[in-house]
Amino acid sequence: MQDYKSLKVWQNAHALALEVYSLTSKFPKEELYGLVNQIRRAAVSIAANIAEGSSRTSNKDFARFLQISFGSAKEVEYEILLSKDLNFIEIESFEKIQHQIEEIKKMLVGLMKAIR
């Protein structure tokens, strides 16, 4: 068991969740219970699953939670693309978040390999 807050991947995932909340606060009000809710939940899920998985006693269990985090990262990746295509976010914001997501996915894969 390790302190999830000391994991760089968790720190990056937490920063992504904060960025997603800030970005989606500007979305149309009619999306509050649609895309806004979905993208926020997926973004929070990345960091939350890292945190929960870090409390598990086996590396196999931790790796399973990291896989769930990876899936949530892919979900956010798509939802950000959709948001750009719907003109809810500008290209600069899209590119910034895409870069953050790519880094998180790489870190998750690296951590999964390291603990297996």
A tleap script that builds the chain and sets N, CA, C and O, in Angstrom:
source leaprc.protein.ff14SB
mol = sequence {
  NMET GLN ASP TYR LYS SER LEU LYS VAL TRP
  GLN ASN ALA HIE ALA LEU ALA LEU GLU VAL
  TYR SER LEU THR SER LYS PHE PRO LYS GLU
  GLU LEU TYR GLY LEU VAL ASN GLN ILE ARG
  ARG ALA ALA VAL SER ILE ALA ALA ASN ILE
  ALA GLU GLY SER SER ARG THR SER ASN LYS
  ASP PHE ALA ARG PHE LEU GLN ILE SER PHE
  GLY SER ALA LYS GLU VAL GLU TYR GLU ILE
  LEU LEU SER LYS ASP LEU ASN PHE ILE GLU
  ILE GLU SER PHE GLU LYS ILE GLN HIE GLN
  ILE GLU GLU ILE LYS LYS MET LEU VAL GLY
  LEU MET LYS ALA ILE CARG
}
set mol.1.N position { 0.853 -1.183 0.000 }
set mol.1.CA position { 0.000 0.000 0.000 }
set mol.1.C position { 0.892 1.237 0.000 }
set mol.1.O position { 1.856 1.318 0.761 }
set mol.2.N position { 0.562 2.195 -0.858 }
set mol.2.CA position { 1.348 3.411 -0.935 }
set mol.2.C position { 0.445 4.636 -0.893 }
set mol.2.O position { -0.765 4.543 -1.100 }
set mol.3.N position { 1.052 5.780 -0.622 }
set mol.3.CA position { 0.307 7.027 -0.582 }
set mol.3.C position { 0.053 7.490 -2.016 }
set mol.3.O position { 0.980 7.899 -2.714 }
set mol.4.N position { -1.174 7.424 -2.439 }
set mol.4.CA position { -1.508 7.765 -3.824 }
set mol.4.C position { -1.126 9.199 -4.175 }
set mol.4.O position { -0.799 9.485 -5.327 }
set mol.5.N position { -1.163 10.101 -3.199 }
set mol.5.CA position { -0.850 11.503 -3.476 }
set mol.5.C position { 0.605 11.712 -3.869 }
set mol.5.O position { 0.951 12.738 -4.454 }
set mol.6.N position { 1.453 10.750 -3.551 }
set mol.6.CA position { 2.863 10.868 -3.925 }
set mol.6.C position { 3.125 10.342 -5.344 }
set mol.6.O position { 4.222 10.513 -5.875 }
set mol.7.N position { 2.133 9.712 -5.948 }
set mol.7.CA position { 2.284 9.184 -7.304 }
set mol.7.C position { 2.099 10.309 -8.326 }
set mol.7.O position { 1.077 10.995 -8.330 }
set mol.8.N position { 3.087 10.486 -9.180 }
set mol.8.CA position { 3.039 11.537 -10.200 }
set mol.8.C position { 1.824 11.358 -11.119 }
set mol.8.O position { 1.212 12.342 -11.536 }
set mol.9.N position { 1.482 10.128 -11.427 }
set mol.9.CA position { 0.327 9.880 -12.294 }
set mol.9.C position { -0.961 10.340 -11.617 }
set mol.9.O position { -1.854 10.860 -12.286 }
set mol.10.N position { -1.071 10.155 -10.301 }
set mol.10.CA position { -2.259 10.640 -9.594 }
set mol.10.C position { -2.280 12.168 -9.602 }
set mol.10.O position { -3.332 12.770 -9.819 }
set mol.11.N position { -1.143 12.793 -9.371 }
set mol.11.CA position { -1.056 14.252 -9.373 }
set mol.11.C position { -1.503 14.815 -10.729 }
set mol.11.O position { -2.236 15.803 -10.792 }
set mol.12.N position { -1.051 14.170 -11.811 }
set mol.12.CA position { -1.446 14.611 -13.150 }
set mol.12.C position { -2.932 14.377 -13.404 }
set mol.12.O position { -3.598 15.208 -14.022 }
set mol.13.N position { -3.447 13.254 -12.930 }
set mol.13.CA position { -4.866 12.947 -13.103 }
set mol.13.C position { -5.736 13.926 -12.304 }
set mol.13.O position { -6.800 14.338 -12.765 }
set mol.14.N position { -5.283 14.284 -11.134 }
set mol.14.CA position { -6.004 15.259 -10.311 }
set mol.14.C position { -6.020 16.625 -11.009 }
set mol.14.O position { -7.049 17.300 -11.046 }
set mol.15.N position { -4.877 17.016 -11.556 }
set mol.15.CA position { -4.799 18.282 -12.297 }
set mol.15.C position { -5.731 18.259 -13.514 }
set mol.15.O position { -6.365 19.264 -13.834 }
set mol.16.N position { -5.807 17.120 -14.180 }
set mol.16.CA position { -6.709 16.979 -15.323 }
set mol.16.C position { -8.162 17.153 -14.882 }
set mol.16.O position { -8.931 17.846 -15.547 }
set mol.17.N position { -8.537 16.535 -13.779 }
set mol.17.CA position { -9.910 16.655 -13.279 }
set mol.17.C position { -10.237 18.121 -12.981 }
set mol.17.O position { -11.326 18.593 -13.307 }
set mol.18.N position { -9.308 18.833 -12.371 }
set mol.18.CA position { -9.526 20.250 -12.083 }
set mol.18.C position { -9.684 21.049 -13.380 }
set mol.18.O position { -10.537 21.931 -13.474 }
set mol.19.N position { -8.859 20.733 -14.370 }
set mol.19.CA position { -8.938 21.399 -15.677 }
set mol.19.C position { -10.273 21.115 -16.357 }
set mol.19.O position { -10.884 22.014 -16.935 }
set mol.20.N position { -10.721 19.870 -16.288 }
set mol.20.CA position { -11.998 19.497 -16.900 }
set mol.20.C position { -13.153 20.252 -16.227 }
set mol.20.O position { -14.058 20.732 -16.910 }
set mol.21.N position { -13.126 20.356 -14.907 }
set mol.21.CA position { -14.184 21.099 -14.212 }
set mol.21.C position { -14.202 22.556 -14.649 }
set mol.21.O position { -15.268 23.126 -14.883 }
set mol.22.N position { -13.030 23.153 -14.757 }
set mol.22.CA position { -12.941 24.546 -15.179 }
set mol.22.C position { -13.456 24.715 -16.612 }
set mol.22.O position { -14.238 25.621 -16.901 }
set mol.23.N position { -13.014 23.850 -17.479 }
set mol.23.CA position { -13.381 23.925 -18.890 }
set mol.23.C position { -14.883 23.716 -19.100 }
set mol.23.O position { -15.513 24.445 -19.866 }
set mol.24.N position { -15.447 22.726 -18.422 }
set mol.24.CA position { -16.864 22.395 -18.633 }
set mol.24.C position { -17.804 23.390 -17.968 }
set mol.24.O position { -19.001 23.394 -18.255 }
set mol.25.N position { -17.285 24.225 -17.093 }
set mol.25.CA position { -18.148 25.237 -16.472 }
set mol.25.C position { -18.630 26.251 -17.504 }
set mol.25.O position { -19.573 27.001 -17.251 }
set mol.26.N position { -17.979 26.273 -18.671 }
set mol.26.CA position { -18.346 27.204 -19.743 }
set mol.26.C position { -19.229 26.554 -20.818 }
set mol.26.O position { -19.606 27.210 -21.789 }
set mol.27.N position { -19.552 25.287 -20.649 }
set mol.27.CA position { -20.388 24.591 -21.628 }
set mol.27.C position { -21.826 25.116 -21.551 }
set mol.27.O position { -22.223 25.702 -20.544 }
set mol.28.N position { -22.598 24.905 -22.613 }
set mol.28.CA position { -24.013 25.324 -22.577 }
set mol.28.C position { -24.758 24.666 -21.413 }
set mol.28.O position { -24.505 23.515 -21.059 }
set mol.29.N position { -25.668 25.421 -20.841 }
set mol.29.CA position { -26.423 24.937 -19.669 }
set mol.29.C position { -27.201 23.655 -19.978 }
set mol.29.O position { -27.379 22.812 -19.098 }
set mol.30.N position { -27.660 23.506 -21.216 }
set mol.30.CA position { -28.424 22.295 -21.547 }
set mol.30.C position { -27.568 21.034 -21.519 }
set mol.30.O position { -28.101 19.925 -21.553 }
set mol.31.N position { -26.248 21.191 -21.458 }
set mol.31.CA position { -25.349 20.035 -21.377 }
set mol.31.C position { -24.997 19.650 -19.947 }
set mol.31.O position { -24.257 18.690 -19.732 }
set mol.32.N position { -25.516 20.387 -18.965 }
set mol.32.CA position { -25.164 20.146 -17.566 }
set mol.32.C position { -25.377 18.700 -17.147 }
set mol.32.O position { -24.536 18.127 -16.454 }
set mol.33.N position { -26.488 18.103 -17.555 }
set mol.33.CA position { -26.786 16.726 -17.162 }
set mol.33.C position { -26.439 15.718 -18.254 }
set mol.33.O position { -26.720 14.526 -18.128 }
set mol.34.N position { -25.837 16.205 -19.303 }
set mol.34.CA position { -25.405 15.342 -20.398 }
set mol.34.C position { -23.895 15.242 -20.435 }
set mol.34.O position { -23.285 14.570 -19.604 }
set mol.35.N position { -23.303 15.907 -21.393 }
set mol.35.CA position { -21.869 15.816 -21.611 }
set mol.35.C position { -21.054 16.337 -20.427 }
set mol.35.O position { -20.032 15.744 -20.082 }
set mol.36.N position { -21.480 17.416 -19.807 }
set mol.36.CA position { -20.734 17.967 -18.665 }
set mol.36.C position { -20.642 16.932 -17.550 }
set mol.36.O position { -19.560 16.670 -17.025 }
set mol.37.N position { -21.763 16.356 -17.196 }
set mol.37.CA position { -21.784 15.348 -16.134 }
set mol.37.C position { -20.910 14.145 -16.504 }
set mol.37.O position { -20.140 13.659 -15.675 }
set mol.38.N position { -21.027 13.678 -17.716 }
set mol.38.CA position { -20.303 12.483 -18.153 }
set mol.38.C position { -18.788 12.706 -18.166 }
set mol.38.O position { -18.026 11.872 -17.677 }
set mol.39.N position { -18.368 13.821 -18.723 }
set mol.39.CA position { -16.932 14.077 -18.826 }
set mol.39.C position { -16.314 14.326 -17.447 }
set mol.39.O position { -15.181 13.918 -17.190 }
set mol.40.N position { -17.044 14.985 -16.576 }
set mol.40.CA position { -16.538 15.219 -15.214 }
set mol.40.C position { -16.400 13.900 -14.461 }
set mol.40.O position { -15.394 13.657 -13.793 }
set mol.41.N position { -17.405 13.065 -14.573 }
set mol.41.CA position { -17.350 11.769 -13.874 }
set mol.41.C position { -16.181 10.923 -14.368 }
set mol.41.O position { -15.487 10.291 -13.572 }
set mol.42.N position { -15.967 10.912 -15.671 }
set mol.42.CA position { -14.870 10.128 -16.235 }
set mol.42.C position { -13.517 10.690 -15.803 }
set mol.42.O position { -12.602 9.930 -15.485 }
set mol.43.N position { -13.388 12.017 -15.791 }
set mol.43.CA position { -12.121 12.641 -15.384 }
set mol.43.C position { -11.817 12.353 -13.920 }
set mol.43.O position { -10.677 12.044 -13.572 }
set mol.44.N position { -12.811 12.451 -13.074 }
set mol.44.CA position { -12.626 12.155 -11.653 }
set mol.44.C position { -12.290 10.681 -11.460 }
set mol.44.O position { -11.510 10.331 -10.574 }
set mol.45.N position { -12.870 9.830 -12.274 }
set mol.45.CA position { -12.650 8.388 -12.168 }
set mol.45.C position { -11.181 8.001 -12.363 }
set mol.45.O position { -10.709 7.029 -11.773 }
set mol.46.N position { -10.467 8.757 -13.187 }
set mol.46.CA position { -9.055 8.435 -13.420 }
set mol.46.C position { -8.295 8.505 -12.099 }
set mol.46.O position { -7.663 7.533 -11.687 }
set mol.47.N position { -8.359 9.653 -11.442 }
set mol.47.CA position { -7.635 9.837 -10.177 }
set mol.47.C position { -8.223 8.977 -9.051 }
set mol.47.O position { -7.484 8.445 -8.223 }
set mol.48.N position { -9.536 8.846 -9.025 }
set mol.48.CA position { -10.186 8.076 -7.954 }
set mol.48.C position { -9.788 6.603 -7.993 }
set mol.48.O position { -9.575 5.992 -6.946 }
set mol.49.N position { -9.687 6.034 -9.182 }
set mol.49.CA position { -9.301 4.625 -9.278 }
set mol.49.C position { -7.829 4.406 -8.944 }
set mol.49.O position { -7.464 3.355 -8.418 }
set mol.50.N position { -6.990 5.379 -9.243 }
set mol.50.CA position { -5.595 5.285 -8.814 }
set mol.50.C position { -5.540 5.296 -7.288 }
set mol.50.O position { -4.834 4.496 -6.674 }
set mol.51.N position { -6.289 6.205 -6.695 }
set mol.51.CA position { -6.318 6.304 -5.229 }
set mol.51.C position { -6.847 5.015 -4.602 }
set mol.51.O position { -6.244 4.476 -3.673 }
set mol.52.N position { -7.961 4.531 -5.107 }
set mol.52.CA position { -8.546 3.311 -4.532 }
set mol.52.C position { -7.640 2.108 -4.745 }
set mol.52.O position { -7.450 1.298 -3.837 }
set mol.53.N position { -7.082 1.992 -5.941 }
set mol.53.CA position { -6.212 0.858 -6.238 }
set mol.53.C position { -4.959 0.837 -5.400 }
set mol.53.O position { -4.452 -0.234 -5.067 }
set mol.54.N position { -4.448 2.011 -5.051 }
set mol.54.CA position { -3.217 2.074 -4.259 }
set mol.54.C position { -3.407 1.526 -2.855 }
set mol.54.O position { -2.434 1.211 -2.171 }
set mol.55.N position { -4.651 1.412 -2.427 }
set mol.55.CA position { -4.917 0.894 -1.090 }
set mol.55.C position { -5.017 -0.631 -1.064 }
set mol.55.O position { -5.106 -1.231 0.008 }
set mol.56.N position { -5.003 -1.247 -2.221 }
set mol.56.CA position { -5.130 -2.705 -2.304 }
set mol.56.C position { -3.831 -3.368 -1.872 }
set mol.56.O position { -2.748 -2.797 -2.005 }
set mol.57.N position { -3.959 -4.558 -1.364 }
set mol.57.CA position { -2.785 -5.246 -0.812 }
set mol.57.C position { -1.982 -6.004 -1.845 }
set mol.57.O position { -0.850 -6.400 -1.570 }
set mol.58.N position { -2.534 -6.216 -3.023 }
set mol.58.CA position { -1.773 -6.934 -4.038 }
set mol.58.C position { -1.569 -6.056 -5.279 }
set mol.58.O position { -2.401 -5.210 -5.608 }
set mol.59.N position { -0.468 -6.276 -5.937 }
set mol.59.CA position { -0.178 -5.549 -7.167 }
set mol.59.C position { -1.176 -5.888 -8.268 }
set mol.59.O position { -1.493 -5.053 -9.115 }
set mol.60.N position { -1.665 -7.126 -8.243 }
set mol.60.CA position { -2.652 -7.536 -9.245 }
set mol.60.C position { -3.921 -6.698 -9.110 }
set mol.60.O position { -4.479 -6.248 -10.110 }
set mol.61.N position { -4.377 -6.489 -7.871 }
set mol.61.CA position { -5.559 -5.658 -7.642 }
set mol.61.C position { -5.296 -4.212 -8.042 }
set mol.61.O position { -6.142 -3.572 -8.667 }
set mol.62.N position { -4.128 -3.703 -7.683 }
set mol.62.CA position { -3.772 -2.339 -8.044 }
set mol.62.C position { -3.768 -2.178 -9.563 }
set mol.62.O position { -4.284 -1.192 -10.088 }
set mol.63.N position { -3.190 -3.140 -10.259 }
set mol.63.CA position { -3.125 -3.089 -11.723 }
set mol.63.C position { -4.524 -3.066 -12.336 }
set mol.63.O position { -4.746 -2.404 -13.349 }
set mol.64.N position { -5.459 -3.780 -11.730 }
set mol.64.CA position { -6.845 -3.790 -12.235 }
set mol.64.C position { -7.457 -2.391 -12.138 }
set mol.64.O position { -8.150 -1.948 -13.053 }
set mol.65.N position { -7.201 -1.706 -11.034 }
set mol.65.CA position { -7.714 -0.343 -10.881 }
set mol.65.C position { -7.024 0.620 -11.842 }
set mol.65.O position { -7.644 1.569 -12.324 }
set mol.66.N position { -5.757 0.382 -12.119 }
set mol.66.CA position { -5.042 1.208 -13.089 }
set mol.66.C position { -5.628 1.010 -14.492 }
set mol.66.O position { -5.699 1.951 -15.282 }
set mol.67.N position { -6.045 -0.219 -14.788 }
set mol.67.CA position { -6.689 -0.479 -16.078 }
set mol.67.C position { -8.013 0.276 -16.186 }
set mol.67.O position { -8.351 0.799 -17.248 }
set mol.68.N position { -8.742 0.328 -15.103 }
set mol.68.CA position { -9.998 1.088 -15.084 }
set mol.68.C position { -9.708 2.569 -15.294 }
set mol.68.O position { -10.425 3.249 -16.028 }
set mol.69.N position { -8.655 3.066 -14.650 }
set mol.69.CA position { -8.244 4.461 -14.841 }
set mol.69.C position { -7.907 4.728 -16.299 }
set mol.69.O position { -8.275 5.766 -16.848 }
set mol.70.N position { -7.206 3.787 -16.924 }
set mol.70.CA position { -6.836 3.926 -18.329 }
set mol.70.C position { -8.097 4.020 -19.200 }
set mol.70.O position { -8.176 4.847 -20.109 }
set mol.71.N position { -9.062 3.172 -18.912 }
set mol.71.CA position { -10.326 3.222 -19.653 }
set mol.71.C position { -11.034 4.554 -19.481 }
set mol.71.O position { -11.602 5.081 -20.438 }
set mol.72.N position { -11.007 5.101 -18.286 }
set mol.72.CA position { -11.613 6.408 -18.045 }
set mol.72.C position { -10.864 7.500 -18.797 }
set mol.72.O position { -11.477 8.445 -19.293 }
set mol.73.N position { -9.541 7.375 -18.885 }
set mol.73.CA position { -8.744 8.347 -19.650 }
set mol.73.C position { -9.144 8.321 -21.128 }
set mol.73.O position { -9.252 9.368 -21.766 }
set mol.74.N position { -9.363 7.120 -21.664 }
set mol.74.CA position { -9.801 7.002 -23.057 }
set mol.74.C position { -11.189 7.625 -23.229 }
set mol.74.O position { -11.466 8.249 -24.253 }
set mol.75.N position { -12.047 7.461 -22.242 }
set mol.75.CA position { -13.379 8.054 -22.310 }
set mol.75.C position { -13.282 9.580 -22.329 }
set mol.75.O position { -13.941 10.232 -23.139 }
set mol.76.N position { -12.469 10.149 -21.447 }
set mol.76.CA position { -12.289 11.604 -21.429 }
set mol.76.C position { -11.700 12.076 -22.752 }
set mol.76.O position { -12.087 13.121 -23.275 }
set mol.77.N position { -10.772 11.308 -23.284 }
set mol.77.CA position { -10.153 11.644 -24.562 }
set mol.77.C position { -11.222 11.810 -25.649 }
set mol.77.O position { -11.195 12.783 -26.403 }
set mol.78.N position { -12.146 10.878 -25.728 }
set mol.78.CA position { -13.217 10.978 -26.719 }
set mol.78.C position { -14.152 12.152 -26.426 }
set mol.78.O position { -14.524 12.901 -27.329 }
set mol.79.N position { -14.522 12.302 -25.172 }
set mol.79.CA position { -15.479 13.356 -24.820 }
set mol.79.C position { -14.901 14.752 -25.063 }
set mol.79.O position { -15.636 15.684 -25.389 }
set mol.80.N position { -13.607 14.889 -24.905 }
set mol.80.CA position { -12.949 16.166 -25.230 }
set mol.80.C position { -12.981 16.398 -26.748 }
set mol.80.O position { -13.221 17.514 -27.207 }
set mol.81.N position { -12.739 15.339 -27.511 }
set mol.81.CA position { -12.827 15.442 -28.979 }
set mol.81.C position { -14.241 15.851 -29.397 }
set mol.81.O position { -14.417 16.739 -30.231 }
set mol.82.N position { -15.229 15.204 -28.819 }
set mol.82.CA position { -16.622 15.540 -29.111 }
set mol.82.C position { -16.905 16.996 -28.747 }
set mol.82.O position { -17.563 17.714 -29.500 }
set mol.83.N position { -16.412 17.421 -27.603 }
set mol.83.CA position { -16.624 18.805 -27.158 }
set mol.83.C position { -16.015 19.799 -28.138 }
set mol.83.O position { -16.599 20.846 -28.415 }
set mol.84.N position { -14.847 19.469 -28.657 }
set mol.84.CA position { -14.209 20.333 -29.660 }
set mol.84.C position { -15.052 20.372 -30.930 }
set mol.84.O position { -15.306 21.440 -31.487 }
set mol.85.N position { -15.480 19.201 -31.379 }
set mol.85.CA position { -16.268 19.123 -32.611 }
set mol.85.C position { -17.623 19.815 -32.487 }
set mol.85.O position { -18.191 20.253 -33.487 }
set mol.86.N position { -18.137 19.911 -31.274 }
set mol.86.CA position { -19.394 20.623 -31.026 }
set mol.86.C position { -19.159 22.115 -30.778 }
set mol.86.O position { -20.093 22.873 -30.518 }
set mol.87.N position { -17.891 22.515 -30.864 }
set mol.87.CA position { -17.490 23.913 -30.635 }
set mol.87.C position { -17.750 24.389 -29.209 }
set mol.87.O position { -18.015 25.569 -28.979 }
set mol.88.N position { -17.673 23.465 -28.258 }
set mol.88.CA position { -17.800 23.832 -26.843 }
set mol.88.C position { -16.451 24.269 -26.279 }
set mol.88.O position { -16.400 25.009 -25.297 }
set mol.89.N position { -15.363 23.817 -26.893 }
set mol.89.CA position { -14.032 24.229 -26.460 }
set mol.89.C position { -13.212 24.643 -27.677 }
set mol.89.O position { -13.446 24.194 -28.800 }
set mol.90.N position { -12.258 25.501 -27.415 }
set mol.90.CA position { -11.394 25.977 -28.489 }
set mol.90.C position { -10.249 24.999 -28.708 }
set mol.90.O position { -9.945 24.164 -27.856 }
set mol.91.N position { -9.628 25.125 -29.861 }
set mol.91.CA position { -8.577 24.194 -30.258 }
set mol.91.C position { -7.405 24.208 -29.270 }
set mol.91.O position { -6.819 23.158 -29.006 }
set mol.92.N position { -7.057 25.360 -28.727 }
set mol.92.CA position { -5.949 25.448 -27.775 }
set mol.92.C position { -6.246 24.636 -26.510 }
set mol.92.O position { -5.379 23.920 -26.010 }
set mol.93.N position { -7.448 24.749 -26.009 }
set mol.93.CA position { -7.850 23.982 -24.827 }
set mol.93.C position { -7.882 22.497 -25.137 }
set mol.93.O position { -7.455 21.669 -24.332 }
set mol.94.N position { -8.393 22.173 -26.311 }
set mol.94.CA position { -8.436 20.778 -26.745 }
set mol.94.C position { -7.026 20.188 -26.782 }
set mol.94.O position { -6.792 19.105 -26.244 }
set mol.95.N position { -6.103 20.882 -27.402 }
set mol.95.CA position { -4.737 20.375 -27.518 }
set mol.95.C position { -4.057 20.237 -26.163 }
set mol.95.O position { -3.325 19.276 -25.928 }
set mol.96.N position { -4.293 21.183 -25.279 }
set mol.96.CA position { -3.703 21.122 -23.929 }
set mol.96.C position { -4.195 19.885 -23.178 }
set mol.96.O position { -3.407 19.144 -22.590 }
set mol.97.N position { -5.491 19.682 -23.209 }
set mol.97.CA position { -6.048 18.534 -22.481 }
set mol.97.C position { -5.647 17.222 -23.144 }
set mol.97.O position { -5.353 16.248 -22.452 }
set mol.98.N position { -5.629 17.183 -24.460 }
set mol.98.CA position { -5.191 15.966 -25.153 }
set mol.98.C position { -3.772 15.596 -24.737 }
set mol.98.O position { -3.472 14.421 -24.525 }
set mol.99.N position { -2.906 16.587 -24.622 }
set mol.99.CA position { -1.525 16.337 -24.191 }
set mol.99.C position { -1.508 15.779 -22.762 }
set mol.99.O position { -0.783 14.827 -22.474 }
set mol.100.N position { -2.301 16.368 -21.880 }
set mol.100.CA position { -2.378 15.881 -20.500 }
set mol.100.C position { -2.838 14.416 -20.470 }
set mol.100.O position { -2.276 13.593 -19.749 }
set mol.101.N position { -3.854 14.114 -21.254 }
set mol.101.CA position { -4.392 12.755 -21.281 }
set mol.101.C position { -3.348 11.779 -21.802 }
set mol.101.O position { -3.185 10.692 -21.247 }
set mol.102.N position { -2.647 12.149 -22.851 }
set mol.102.CA position { -1.601 11.276 -23.409 }
set mol.102.C position { -0.534 10.969 -22.363 }
set mol.102.O position { -0.097 9.825 -22.234 }
set mol.103.N position { -0.121 11.975 -21.628 }
set mol.103.CA position { 0.889 11.773 -20.578 }
set mol.103.C position { 0.370 10.833 -19.495 }
set mol.103.O position { 1.094 9.947 -19.040 }
set mol.104.N position { -0.857 11.019 -19.089 }
set mol.104.CA position { -1.454 10.171 -18.056 }
set mol.104.C position { -1.543 8.726 -18.545 }
set mol.104.O position { -1.225 7.799 -17.800 }
set mol.105.N position { -1.969 8.532 -19.777 }
set mol.105.CA position { -2.075 7.168 -20.315 }
set mol.105.C position { -0.701 6.491 -20.341 }
set mol.105.O position { -0.579 5.325 -19.968 }
set mol.106.N position { 0.318 7.207 -20.774 }
set mol.106.CA position { 1.672 6.646 -20.789 }
set mol.106.C position { 2.130 6.275 -19.381 }
set mol.106.O position { 2.721 5.216 -19.168 }
set mol.107.N position { 1.852 7.147 -18.434 }
set mol.107.CA position { 2.250 6.884 -17.052 }
set mol.107.C position { 1.507 5.679 -16.476 }
set mol.107.O position { 2.090 4.868 -15.756 }
set mol.108.N position { 0.230 5.571 -16.796 }
set mol.108.CA position { -0.550 4.430 -16.323 }
set mol.108.C position { 0.007 3.125 -16.870 }
set mol.108.O position { 0.155 2.150 -16.134 }
set mol.109.N position { 0.315 3.108 -18.165 }
set mol.109.CA position { 0.879 1.904 -18.782 }
set mol.109.C position { 2.213 1.568 -18.122 }
set mol.109.O position { 2.476 0.409 -17.801 }
set mol.110.N position { 3.051 2.578 -17.922 }
set mol.110.CA position { 4.342 2.354 -17.278 }
set mol.110.C position { 4.208 1.807 -15.866 }
set mol.110.O position { 4.946 0.906 -15.470 }
set mol.111.N position { 3.269 2.351 -15.114 }
set mol.111.CA position { 3.059 1.891 -13.737 }
set mol.111.C position { 2.500 0.462 -13.734 }
set mol.111.O position { 2.893 -0.354 -12.900 }
set mol.112.N position { 1.591 0.162 -14.655 }
set mol.112.CA position { 1.060 -1.206 -14.735 }
set mol.112.C position { 2.176 -2.199 -15.038 }
set mol.112.O position { 2.228 -3.277 -14.445 }
set mol.113.N position { 3.056 -1.845 -15.948 }
set mol.113.CA position { 4.179 -2.733 -16.273 }
set mol.113.C position { 5.116 -2.901 -15.086 }
set mol.113.O position { 5.628 -3.992 -14.834 }
set mol.114.N position { 5.334 -1.813 -14.362 }
set mol.114.CA position { 6.274 -1.843 -13.234 }
set mol.114.C position { 5.779 -2.711 -12.074 }
set mol.114.O position { 6.575 -3.350 -11.387 }
set mol.115.N position { 4.466 -2.728 -11.861 }
set mol.115.CA position { 3.971 -3.482 -10.700 }
set mol.115.C position { 3.616 -4.924 -11.012 }
set mol.115.O position { 3.334 -5.703 -10.102 }
set mol.116.N position { 3.626 -5.287 -12.276 }
set mol.116.CA position { 3.277 -6.666 -12.638 }
set mol.116.C position { 4.439 -7.588 -12.536 }
set mol.116.O position { 4.306 -8.781 -12.808 }
savepdb mol mol.pdb
quit
